[in-house]
Amino acid sequence: MKKILDPRKFLVAGMAAFLCLGVMNTWSILKVPLQTEFGWTAAQLSLNFTISFSFFCIGGWLGSRLTKFFPHKAVLLGAAAAILIGEWMTSHVTESRLFYLYLGNGVLCGLGIGTAYNVIISLLYPWFPGRTGICSGLLMMAYGVSSLLLGTLAETLISMESFGWKNTFLSFGLIMAAALFAAAHILRLPKEGEVKPPKAIEDRTARSYTSAEMLRSPKFYLLFFSLVCIAAIGNSFFSFLRDYAVSLGFSTATAAALVGLCSVCNGIGRVLCGLSFDRAGWRVVMPVVAILAIISAALALLAVSAGLSWLAVITICLMGASFGCCPVISMSATSAFFGPKHYSETLGIQNFNLMGASFCASVSGLLITREGDFVSALYFLLGLGVVALLLIFVLKALKEEKISSAE
């Protein structure tokens, strides 16, 4: 009989990797020198944000497919190579080479990060039967906190004449590639007898769905589009957060600090959401998160309409917390609704909700460019929150089968 191993060392390794992968959430800071130097519009830069999140989703699905044919280590090393090449291309962007930004930072980095994201999660979940909520919460906290660390680092490096934005992008590529190289040599699936059996049955559905079966279930679409709407609120807000803060009178340095504050609240929200999901179930967690997103959008609108900078700080905290819950719900609810057997594939498909959310970020960018302020964009986000809540109520009313033992 094999010795039961402590899974925490693998979780720490996964968290360390995720701590380096949250660079996409620092886009509101990284885009500034590009906008300043090349004069690109908010819509052009928001499009890169959309591309990166779209290919993040594609990468998640691709990771689930590649691990069927190649070792997890090889897939993670391939993701590291894609990220490094992508950030190298981004560091060579010029005014006439906007496509370098879209291809390097958008396509290659998004693809690499998304692939690594799915593979690391699928390697860690089997070590935590019965505790997937807190596992996903801690992973997502690391991913969120990385926005604070990398955002602060980016602000500092970009402001240094001897370093600048080109070296900043390249350095981030090296950091992420090194983190994935280390994770590839540490993380693995548990062998039989190495995991302590759960105290209670982990499966929250009567059976495990294949990806095809999941796509035929109305549960999938209700969950998917409710998450699209909730994630779109936080995703869009993150994409223009720095500019939003500056418009309310904050200095650029303070605005960068507020991006960090939002990231901290994002991380806290992820841990609390994971704990709540394990204890209270999705029926409690999802409506609460949707209501929090609606309140956040409403307060953001009030703050910018009335010029209330103090209210904007509260808004940023709430927005970060609600947005932080989205990936935890996506990960935990996918396991709860559709079972663990085909989890890597079902999660890879479910994570395409981020693609829908990123398209909404582009719509927000277009509204900001057209109107010259944030009011229309925030009304748009408020409407998405209401739609999300309605979809969740329909999901709760669905009677076709028992979804969760935690209900």
Contacts in CASP RR format, 6 or more apart in sequence:
PFRMAT RR
TARGET T0000
AUTHOR 0000-0000-0000
METHOD contacts of the structure
MODEL  1
MKKILDPRKFLVAGMAAFLCLGVMNTWSILKVPLQTEFGWTAAQLSLNFT
ISFSFFCIGGWLGSRLTKFFPHKAVLLGAAAAILIGEWMTSHVTESRLFY
LYLGNGVLCGLGIGTAYNVIISLLYPWFPGRTGICSGLLMMAYGVSSLLL
GTLAETLISMESFGWKNTFLSFGLIMAAALFAAAHILRLPKEGEVKPPKA
IEDRTARSYTSAEMLRSPKFYLLFFSLVCIAAIGNSFFSFLRDYAVSLGF
STATAAALVGLCSVCNGIGRVLCGLSFDRAGWRVVMPVVAILAIISAALA
LLAVSAGLSWLAVITICLMGASFGCCPVISMSATSAFFGPKHYSETLGIQ
NFNLMGASFCASVSGLLITREGDFVSALYFLLGLGVVALLLIFVLKALKE
EKISSAE
1 193 0 8 1.000
2 191 0 8 1.000
2 192 0 8 1.000
2 193 0 8 1.000
2 194 0 8 1.000
3 194 0 8 1.000
4 193 0 8 1.000
4 194 0 8 1.000
4 195 0 8 1.000
4 196 0 8 1.000
5 190 0 8 1.000
5 194 0 8 1.000
5 195 0 8 1.000
7 124 0 8 1.000
7 127 0 8 1.000
7 128 0 8 1.000
7 190 0 8 1.000
7 195 0 8 1.000
10 123 0 8 1.000
10 124 0 8 1.000
10 127 0 8 1.000
10 186 0 8 1.000
10 187 0 8 1.000
10 188 0 8 1.000
11 124 0 8 1.000
11 127 0 8 1.000
11 128 0 8 1.000
11 135 0 8 1.000
11 138 0 8 1.000
11 139 0 8 1.000
13 182 0 8 1.000
13 183 0 8 1.000
13 186 0 8 1.000
13 187 0 8 1.000
14 120 0 8 1.000
14 124 0 8 1.000
14 139 0 8 1.000
14 142 0 8 1.000
14 183 0 8 1.000
14 187 0 8 1.000
15 138 0 8 1.000
15 139 0 8 1.000
15 141 0 8 1.000
15 142 0 8 1.000
16 142 0 8 1.000
16 179 0 8 1.000
16 182 0 8 1.000
16 183 0 8 1.000
17 116 0 8 1.000
17 120 0 8 1.000
17 179 0 8 1.000
17 180 0 8 1.000
17 182 0 8 1.000
17 183 0 8 1.000
18 117 0 8 1.000
18 120 0 8 1.000
18 139 0 8 1.000
18 140 0 8 1.000
18 142 0 8 1.000
18 143 0 8 1.000
18 146 0 8 1.000
19 142 0 8 1.000
19 143 0 8 1.000
19 145 0 8 1.000
19 146 0 8 1.000
19 149 0 8 1.000
19 179 0 8 1.000
20 146 0 8 1.000
20 150 0 8 1.000
20 175 0 8 1.000
20 176 0 8 1.000
20 178 0 8 1.000
20 179 0 8 1.000
21 113 0 8 1.000
21 116 0 8 1.000
21 117 0 8 1.000
21 143 0 8 1.000
21 146 0 8 1.000
21 176 0 8 1.000
21 179 0 8 1.000
22 113 0 8 1.000
22 143 0 8 1.000
22 144 0 8 1.000
22 146 0 8 1.000
22 147 0 8 1.000
22 150 0 8 1.000
23 30 0 8 1.000
23 109 0 8 1.000
23 113 0 8 1.000
23 146 0 8 1.000
23 150 0 8 1.000
23 172 0 8 1.000
23 173 0 8 1.000
23 176 0 8 1.000
24 49 0 8 1.000
24 52 0 8 1.000
24 53 0 8 1.000
24 56 0 8 1.000
24 109 0 8 1.000
24 110 0 8 1.000
24 113 0 8 1.000
25 144 0 8 1.000
25 146 0 8 1.000
25 147 0 8 1.000
25 238 0 8 1.000
25 263 0 8 1.000
25 266 0 8 1.000
26 147 0 8 1.000
26 150 0 8 1.000
26 151 0 8 1.000
26 154 0 8 1.000
26 259 0 8 1.000
27 45 0 8 1.000
27 48 0 8 1.000
27 49 0 8 1.000
27 52 0 8 1.000
27 238 0 8 1.000
27 239 0 8 1.000
28 238 0 8 1.000
28 239 0 8 1.000
28 240 0 8 1.000
28 241 0 8 1.000
28 242 0 8 1.000
28 243 0 8 1.000
28 259 0 8 1.000
29 151 0 8 1.000
29 154 0 8 1.000
29 155 0 8 1.000
29 158 0 8 1.000
29 242 0 8 1.000
29 256 0 8 1.000
29 259 0 8 1.000
30 151 0 8 1.000
30 154 0 8 1.000
30 158 0 8 1.000
30 165 0 8 1.000
30 168 0 8 1.000
30 169 0 8 1.000
31 45 0 8 1.000
31 48 0 8 1.000
31 49 0 8 1.000
32 158 0 8 1.000
32 242 0 8 1.000
33 158 0 8 1.000
33 164 0 8 1.000
33 165 0 8 1.000
34 40 0 8 1.000
34 45 0 8 1.000
34 93 0 8 1.000
34 101 0 8 1.000
34 165 0 8 1.000
35 42 0 8 1.000
35 45 0 8 1.000
37 95 0 8 1.000
37 165 0 8 1.000
38 93 0 8 1.000
38 94 0 8 1.000
38 95 0 8 1.000
38 98 0 8 1.000
39 95 0 8 1.000
40 98 0 8 1.000
41 369 0 8 1.000
42 240 0 8 1.000
42 243 0 8 1.000
42 365 0 8 1.000
42 368 0 8 1.000
42 369 0 8 1.000
43 362 0 8 1.000
43 365 0 8 1.000
43 366 0 8 1.000
43 369 0 8 1.000
44 98 0 8 1.000
46 239 0 8 1.000
46 361 0 8 1.000
46 362 0 8 1.000
46 364 0 8 1.000
46 365 0 8 1.000
46 366 0 8 1.000
47 102 0 8 1.000
47 362 0 8 1.000
48 101 0 8 1.000
48 102 0 8 1.000
48 105 0 8 1.000
48 106 0 8 1.000
49 239 0 8 1.000
49 358 0 8 1.000
49 361 0 8 1.000
49 362 0 8 1.000
50 358 0 8 1.000
50 359 0 8 1.000
50 361 0 8 1.000
50 362 0 8 1.000
51 102 0 8 1.000
51 106 0 8 1.000
51 107 0 8 1.000
51 358 0 8 1.000
52 105 0 8 1.000
52 106 0 8 1.000
52 107 0 8 1.000
52 109 0 8 1.000
52 110 0 8 1.000
52 358 0 8 1.000
53 110 0 8 1.000
53 235 0 8 1.000
53 354 0 8 1.000
53 355 0 8 1.000
53 357 0 8 1.000
53 358 0 8 1.000
53 361 0 8 1.000
54 355 0 8 1.000
54 358 0 8 1.000
54 359 0 8 1.000
55 106 0 8 1.000
55 107 0 8 1.000
55 108 0 8 1.000
55 110 0 8 1.000
55 111 0 8 1.000
55 112 0 8 1.000
55 114 0 8 1.000
56 110 0 8 1.000
56 111 0 8 1.000
56 113 0 8 1.000
56 114 0 8 1.000
56 117 0 8 1.000
56 351 0 8 1.000
56 354 0 8 1.000
56 355 0 8 1.000
57 114 0 8 1.000
57 348 0 8 1.000
57 351 0 8 1.000
57 352 0 8 1.000
57 353 0 8 1.000
57 354 0 8 1.000
57 355 0 8 1.000
58 111 0 8 1.000
58 114 0 8 1.000
58 355 0 8 1.000
59 110 0 8 1.000
59 111 0 8 1.000
59 112 0 8 1.000
59 114 0 8 1.000
59 115 0 8 1.000
59 117 0 8 1.000
59 118 0 8 1.000
60 114 0 8 1.000
60 115 0 8 1.000
60 117 0 8 1.000
60 118 0 8 1.000
60 347 0 8 1.000
60 348 0 8 1.000
60 351 0 8 1.000
61 118 0 8 1.000
61 345 0 8 1.000
61 348 0 8 1.000
61 349 0 8 1.000
61 351 0 8 1.000
61 352 0 8 1.000
62 111 0 8 1.000
62 115 0 8 1.000
63 75 0 8 1.000
63 114 0 8 1.000
63 115 0 8 1.000
63 118 0 8 1.000
63 119 0 8 1.000
63 344 0 8 1.000
63 348 0 8 1.000
64 118 0 8 1.000
64 122 0 8 1.000
64 344 0 8 1.000
64 345 0 8 1.000
64 347 0 8 1.000
64 348 0 8 1.000
65 345 0 8 1.000
66 75 0 8 1.000
66 115 0 8 1.000
67 75 0 8 1.000
67 119 0 8 1.000
67 122 0 8 1.000
67 344 0 8 1.000
72 119 0 8 1.000
72 123 0 8 1.000
72 184 0 8 1.000
72 187 0 8 1.000
72 188 0 8 1.000
72 189 0 8 1.000
73 184 0 8 1.000
73 185 0 8 1.000
75 115 0 8 1.000
75 119 0 8 1.000
76 115 0 8 1.000
76 116 0 8 1.000
76 119 0 8 1.000
76 120 0 8 1.000
76 180 0 8 1.000
76 181 0 8 1.000
76 183 0 8 1.000
76 184 0 8 1.000
76 187 0 8 1.000
77 180 0 8 1.000
77 181 0 8 1.000
77 184 0 8 1.000
78 112 0 8 1.000
78 115 0 8 1.000
79 111 0 8 1.000
79 112 0 8 1.000
79 113 0 8 1.000
79 114 0 8 1.000
79 115 0 8 1.000
79 116 0 8 1.000
79 119 0 8 1.000
79 180 0 8 1.000
80 112 0 8 1.000
80 116 0 8 1.000
80 176 0 8 1.000
80 177 0 8 1.000
80 178 0 8 1.000
80 180 0 8 1.000
80 181 0 8 1.000
80 184 0 8 1.000
81 177 0 8 1.000
82 108 0 8 1.000
82 109 0 8 1.000
82 111 0 8 1.000
82 112 0 8 1.000
82 115 0 8 1.000
83 108 0 8 1.000
83 109 0 8 1.000
83 110 0 8 1.000
83 112 0 8 1.000
83 113 0 8 1.000
83 116 0 8 1.000
83 173 0 8 1.000
83 176 0 8 1.000
83 177 0 8 1.000
83 180 0 8 1.000
84 173 0 8 1.000
84 174 0 8 1.000
84 176 0 8 1.000
84 177 0 8 1.000
85 104 0 8 1.000
85 108 0 8 1.000
86 103 0 8 1.000
86 104 0 8 1.000
86 105 0 8 1.000
86 107 0 8 1.000
86 108 0 8 1.000
86 109 0 8 1.000
86 173 0 8 1.000
87 104 0 8 1.000
87 105 0 8 1.000
87 109 0 8 1.000
87 169 0 8 1.000
87 170 0 8 1.000
87 172 0 8 1.000
87 173 0 8 1.000
87 174 0 8 1.000
87 176 0 8 1.000
88 170 0 8 1.000
88 173 0 8 1.000
89 100 0 8 1.000
89 103 0 8 1.000
89 104 0 8 1.000
89 105 0 8 1.000
89 108 0 8 1.000
90 100 0 8 1.000
90 101 0 8 1.000
90 104 0 8 1.000
90 105 0 8 1.000
90 109 0 8 1.000
90 169 0 8 1.000
90 170 0 8 1.000
91 166 0 8 1.000
91 167 0 8 1.000
91 169 0 8 1.000
91 170 0 8 1.000
92 100 0 8 1.000
92 166 0 8 1.000
93 100 0 8 1.000
93 101 0 8 1.000
94 100 0 8 1.000
105 169 0 8 1.000
109 173 0 8 1.000
113 176 0 8 1.000
114 351 0 8 1.000
116 180 0 8 1.000
116 183 0 8 1.000
117 143 0 8 1.000
117 351 0 8 1.000
118 344 0 8 1.000
118 347 0 8 1.000
118 348 0 8 1.000
118 351 0 8 1.000
120 139 0 8 1.000
120 183 0 8 1.000
120 187 0 8 1.000
121 136 0 8 1.000
121 139 0 8 1.000
121 331 0 8 1.000
121 347 0 8 1.000
122 343 0 8 1.000
122 344 0 8 1.000
122 347 0 8 1.000
123 187 0 8 1.000
123 188 0 8 1.000
123 189 0 8 1.000
124 135 0 8 1.000
124 139 0 8 1.000
124 187 0 8 1.000
125 132 0 8 1.000
125 135 0 8 1.000
125 136 0 8 1.000
125 335 0 8 1.000
125 340 0 8 1.000
125 343 0 8 1.000
126 189 0 8 1.000
126 190 0 8 1.000
126 195 0 8 1.000
126 340 0 8 1.000
127 135 0 8 1.000
127 190 0 8 1.000
127 195 0 8 1.000
128 134 0 8 1.000
128 135 0 8 1.000
129 195 0 8 1.000
129 197 0 8 1.000
129 198 0 8 1.000
129 202 0 8 1.000
130 198 0 8 1.000
130 199 0 8 1.000
130 200 0 8 1.000
130 202 0 8 1.000
130 278 0 8 1.000
131 198 0 8 1.000
131 278 0 8 1.000
132 202 0 8 1.000
132 278 0 8 1.000
132 331 0 8 1.000
132 332 0 8 1.000
132 335 0 8 1.000
133 274 0 8 1.000
133 275 0 8 1.000
133 277 0 8 1.000
133 278 0 8 1.000
133 328 0 8 1.000
133 331 0 8 1.000
133 332 0 8 1.000
134 271 0 8 1.000
134 274 0 8 1.000
134 275 0 8 1.000
134 278 0 8 1.000
136 270 0 8 1.000
136 274 0 8 1.000
136 327 0 8 1.000
136 328 0 8 1.000
136 331 0 8 1.000
136 332 0 8 1.000
137 270 0 8 1.000
137 271 0 8 1.000
137 273 0 8 1.000
137 274 0 8 1.000
137 275 0 8 1.000
137 328 0 8 1.000
138 270 0 8 1.000
138 271 0 8 1.000
140 267 0 8 1.000
140 270 0 8 1.000
140 271 0 8 1.000
140 324 0 8 1.000
140 327 0 8 1.000
140 328 0 8 1.000
140 331 0 8 1.000
141 267 0 8 1.000
141 268 0 8 1.000
141 269 0 8 1.000
141 270 0 8 1.000
141 271 0 8 1.000
143 270 0 8 1.000
143 327 0 8 1.000
144 263 0 8 1.000
144 266 0 8 1.000
144 267 0 8 1.000
144 270 0 8 1.000
144 324 0 8 1.000
145 263 0 8 1.000
145 264 0 8 1.000
145 266 0 8 1.000
145 267 0 8 1.000
146 263 0 8 1.000
147 259 0 8 1.000
147 260 0 8 1.000
147 262 0 8 1.000
147 263 0 8 1.000
147 266 0 8 1.000
148 259 0 8 1.000
148 260 0 8 1.000
148 261 0 8 1.000
148 263 0 8 1.000
148 264 0 8 1.000
150 172 0 8 1.000
151 256 0 8 1.000
151 259 0 8 1.000
151 260 0 8 1.000
151 263 0 8 1.000
152 256 0 8 1.000
152 257 0 8 1.000
152 260 0 8 1.000
154 168 0 8 1.000
154 172 0 8 1.000
155 253 0 8 1.000
155 256 0 8 1.000
157 163 0 8 1.000
157 164 0 8 1.000
157 167 0 8 1.000
157 168 0 8 1.000
157 171 0 8 1.000
158 164 0 8 1.000
158 165 0 8 1.000
158 168 0 8 1.000
201 405 0 8 1.000
202 340 0 8 1.000
203 339 0 8 1.000
203 340 0 8 1.000
203 405 0 8 1.000
204 335 0 8 1.000
204 336 0 8 1.000
204 337 0 8 1.000
204 339 0 8 1.000
204 403 0 8 1.000
204 404 0 8 1.000
204 405 0 8 1.000
204 406 0 8 1.000
205 336 0 8 1.000
205 337 0 8 1.000
205 338 0 8 1.000
205 339 0 8 1.000
205 401 0 8 1.000
205 402 0 8 1.000
205 403 0 8 1.000
205 404 0 8 1.000
206 401 0 8 1.000
206 402 0 8 1.000
207 339 0 8 1.000
208 338 0 8 1.000
208 339 0 8 1.000
208 340 0 8 1.000
208 341 0 8 1.000
208 342 0 8 1.000
209 217 0 8 1.000
209 337 0 8 1.000
209 338 0 8 1.000
209 339 0 8 1.000
209 342 0 8 1.000
209 346 0 8 1.000
210 342 0 8 1.000
210 345 0 8 1.000
211 342 0 8 1.000
211 345 0 8 1.000
211 346 0 8 1.000
211 349 0 8 1.000
214 220 0 8 1.000
214 338 0 8 1.000
214 346 0 8 1.000
214 349 0 8 1.000
215 349 0 8 1.000
217 338 0 8 1.000
218 398 0 8 1.000
218 400 0 8 1.000
219 337 0 8 1.000
219 338 0 8 1.000
219 395 0 8 1.000
219 398 0 8 1.000
219 400 0 8 1.000
219 403 0 8 1.000
220 337 0 8 1.000
220 338 0 8 1.000
220 350 0 8 1.000
222 391 0 8 1.000
222 392 0 8 1.000
222 394 0 8 1.000
222 395 0 8 1.000
222 398 0 8 1.000
223 333 0 8 1.000
223 334 0 8 1.000
223 337 0 8 1.000
223 350 0 8 1.000
223 395 0 8 1.000
224 350 0 8 1.000
224 352 0 8 1.000
224 353 0 8 1.000
225 353 0 8 1.000
225 387 0 8 1.000
225 391 0 8 1.000
226 286 0 8 1.000
226 290 0 8 1.000
226 388 0 8 1.000
226 391 0 8 1.000
226 392 0 8 1.000
226 395 0 8 1.000
227 326 0 8 1.000
227 329 0 8 1.000
227 330 0 8 1.000
227 350 0 8 1.000
227 353 0 8 1.000
227 357 0 8 1.000
227 388 0 8 1.000
228 353 0 8 1.000
228 356 0 8 1.000
228 357 0 8 1.000
228 360 0 8 1.000
229 384 0 8 1.000
229 385 0 8 1.000
229 387 0 8 1.000
229 388 0 8 1.000
229 391 0 8 1.000
230 289 0 8 1.000
230 290 0 8 1.000
230 293 0 8 1.000
230 322 0 8 1.000
230 323 0 8 1.000
230 325 0 8 1.000
230 326 0 8 1.000
230 384 0 8 1.000
230 385 0 8 1.000
230 388 0 8 1.000
231 323 0 8 1.000
231 326 0 8 1.000
231 353 0 8 1.000
231 354 0 8 1.000
231 356 0 8 1.000
231 357 0 8 1.000
232 356 0 8 1.000
232 357 0 8 1.000
232 360 0 8 1.000
232 361 0 8 1.000
232 381 0 8 1.000
232 384 0 8 1.000
233 293 0 8 1.000
233 296 0 8 1.000
233 297 0 8 1.000
233 319 0 8 1.000
233 322 0 8 1.000
233 323 0 8 1.000
233 381 0 8 1.000
233 384 0 8 1.000
233 385 0 8 1.000
234 293 0 8 1.000
234 296 0 8 1.000
234 319 0 8 1.000
234 320 0 8 1.000
234 322 0 8 1.000
234 323 0 8 1.000
234 326 0 8 1.000
234 357 0 8 1.000
234 381 0 8 1.000
235 323 0 8 1.000
235 354 0 8 1.000
235 357 0 8 1.000
235 358 0 8 1.000
235 360 0 8 1.000
235 361 0 8 1.000
236 357 0 8 1.000
236 360 0 8 1.000
236 361 0 8 1.000
236 363 0 8 1.000
236 364 0 8 1.000
236 365 0 8 1.000
236 377 0 8 1.000
236 381 0 8 1.000
237 244 0 8 1.000
237 296 0 8 1.000
237 300 0 8 1.000
237 319 0 8 1.000
237 320 0 8 1.000
237 323 0 8 1.000
237 381 0 8 1.000
238 259 0 8 1.000
238 262 0 8 1.000
238 323 0 8 1.000
239 361 0 8 1.000
239 364 0 8 1.000
239 365 0 8 1.000
240 364 0 8 1.000
240 365 0 8 1.000
240 368 0 8 1.000
240 374 0 8 1.000
240 377 0 8 1.000
241 255 0 8 1.000
241 258 0 8 1.000
241 259 0 8 1.000
241 262 0 8 1.000
241 316 0 8 1.000
242 252 0 8 1.000
242 255 0 8 1.000
242 256 0 8 1.000
242 258 0 8 1.000
242 259 0 8 1.000
243 255 0 8 1.000
243 368 0 8 1.000
244 300 0 8 1.000
244 304 0 8 1.000
244 312 0 8 1.000
244 374 0 8 1.000
245 254 0 8 1.000
245 255 0 8 1.000
245 258 0 8 1.000
245 259 0 8 1.000
245 312 0 8 1.000
245 316 0 8 1.000
246 252 0 8 1.000
246 255 0 8 1.000
247 304 0 8 1.000
247 373 0 8 1.000
247 374 0 8 1.000
248 303 0 8 1.000
248 304 0 8 1.000
248 307 0 8 1.000
248 308 0 8 1.000
248 309 0 8 1.000
248 312 0 8 1.000
249 309 0 8 1.000
250 258 0 8 1.000
250 309 0 8 1.000
258 312 0 8 1.000
258 313 0 8 1.000
258 316 0 8 1.000
261 313 0 8 1.000
261 316 0 8 1.000
261 317 0 8 1.000
262 316 0 8 1.000
262 317 0 8 1.000
262 319 0 8 1.000
262 320 0 8 1.000
263 320 0 8 1.000
265 316 0 8 1.000
265 317 0 8 1.000
265 318 0 8 1.000
265 319 0 8 1.000
265 320 0 8 1.000
265 321 0 8 1.000
266 320 0 8 1.000
266 321 0 8 1.000
266 323 0 8 1.000
266 324 0 8 1.000
267 320 0 8 1.000
267 324 0 8 1.000
268 321 0 8 1.000
269 320 0 8 1.000
269 321 0 8 1.000
269 322 0 8 1.000
269 324 0 8 1.000
269 325 0 8 1.000
269 328 0 8 1.000
270 324 0 8 1.000
270 325 0 8 1.000
270 327 0 8 1.000
270 328 0 8 1.000
272 321 0 8 1.000
273 285 0 8 1.000
273 289 0 8 1.000
273 324 0 8 1.000
273 325 0 8 1.000
273 328 0 8 1.000
273 329 0 8 1.000
274 328 0 8 1.000
274 332 0 8 1.000
276 284 0 8 1.000
276 285 0 8 1.000
277 285 0 8 1.000
277 328 0 8 1.000
277 329 0 8 1.000
277 332 0 8 1.000
277 333 0 8 1.000
277 406 0 8 1.000
278 332 0 8 1.000
278 406 0 8 1.000
279 406 0 8 1.000
280 406 0 8 1.000
281 336 0 8 1.000
281 404 0 8 1.000
281 406 0 8 1.000
281 407 0 8 1.000
282 329 0 8 1.000
282 332 0 8 1.000
282 333 0 8 1.000
282 336 0 8 1.000
282 403 0 8 1.000
282 404 0 8 1.000
282 406 0 8 1.000
282 407 0 8 1.000
283 396 0 8 1.000
283 404 0 8 1.000
283 407 0 8 1.000
285 325 0 8 1.000
285 329 0 8 1.000
286 329 0 8 1.000
286 333 0 8 1.000
286 392 0 8 1.000
286 395 0 8 1.000
287 389 0 8 1.000
287 392 0 8 1.000
287 393 0 8 1.000
287 396 0 8 1.000
289 322 0 8 1.000
289 325 0 8 1.000
289 326 0 8 1.000
289 329 0 8 1.000
290 385 0 8 1.000
290 388 0 8 1.000
290 389 0 8 1.000
290 392 0 8 1.000
291 389 0 8 1.000
292 318 0 8 1.000
292 321 0 8 1.000
292 322 0 8 1.000
292 325 0 8 1.000
293 319 0 8 1.000
293 322 0 8 1.000
293 323 0 8 1.000
293 385 0 8 1.000
293 388 0 8 1.000
294 382 0 8 1.000
294 385 0 8 1.000
294 386 0 8 1.000
294 389 0 8 1.000
295 318 0 8 1.000
296 315 0 8 1.000
296 318 0 8 1.000
296 319 0 8 1.000
296 320 0 8 1.000
296 322 0 8 1.000
297 319 0 8 1.000
297 378 0 8 1.000
297 381 0 8 1.000
297 382 0 8 1.000
297 383 0 8 1.000
297 384 0 8 1.000
297 385 0 8 1.000
298 382 0 8 1.000
299 311 0 8 1.000
299 314 0 8 1.000
299 315 0 8 1.000
299 318 0 8 1.000
300 312 0 8 1.000
300 315 0 8 1.000
300 319 0 8 1.000
300 374 0 8 1.000
300 378 0 8 1.000
300 381 0 8 1.000
301 375 0 8 1.000
301 378 0 8 1.000
301 379 0 8 1.000
301 382 0 8 1.000
302 308 0 8 1.000
302 311 0 8 1.000
303 309 0 8 1.000
303 311 0 8 1.000
303 312 0 8 1.000
303 315 0 8 1.000
304 312 0 8 1.000
304 373 0 8 1.000
304 374 0 8 1.000
304 375 0 8 1.000
304 378 0 8 1.000
305 375 0 8 1.000
330 347 0 8 1.000
330 350 0 8 1.000
330 351 0 8 1.000
330 353 0 8 1.000
331 347 0 8 1.000
334 343 0 8 1.000
334 346 0 8 1.000
334 347 0 8 1.000
334 350 0 8 1.000
335 343 0 8 1.000
335 347 0 8 1.000
336 403 0 8 1.000
336 404 0 8 1.000
336 406 0 8 1.000
337 403 0 8 1.000
337 404 0 8 1.000
338 346 0 8 1.000
339 346 0 8 1.000
360 380 0 8 1.000
360 381 0 8 1.000
360 384 0 8 1.000
363 380 0 8 1.000
364 377 0 8 1.000
364 380 0 8 1.000
364 381 0 8 1.000
365 377 0 8 1.000
367 376 0 8 1.000
367 377 0 8 1.000
367 380 0 8 1.000
368 374 0 8 1.000
368 376 0 8 1.000
368 377 0 8 1.000
370 376 0 8 1.000
371 377 0 8 1.000
END
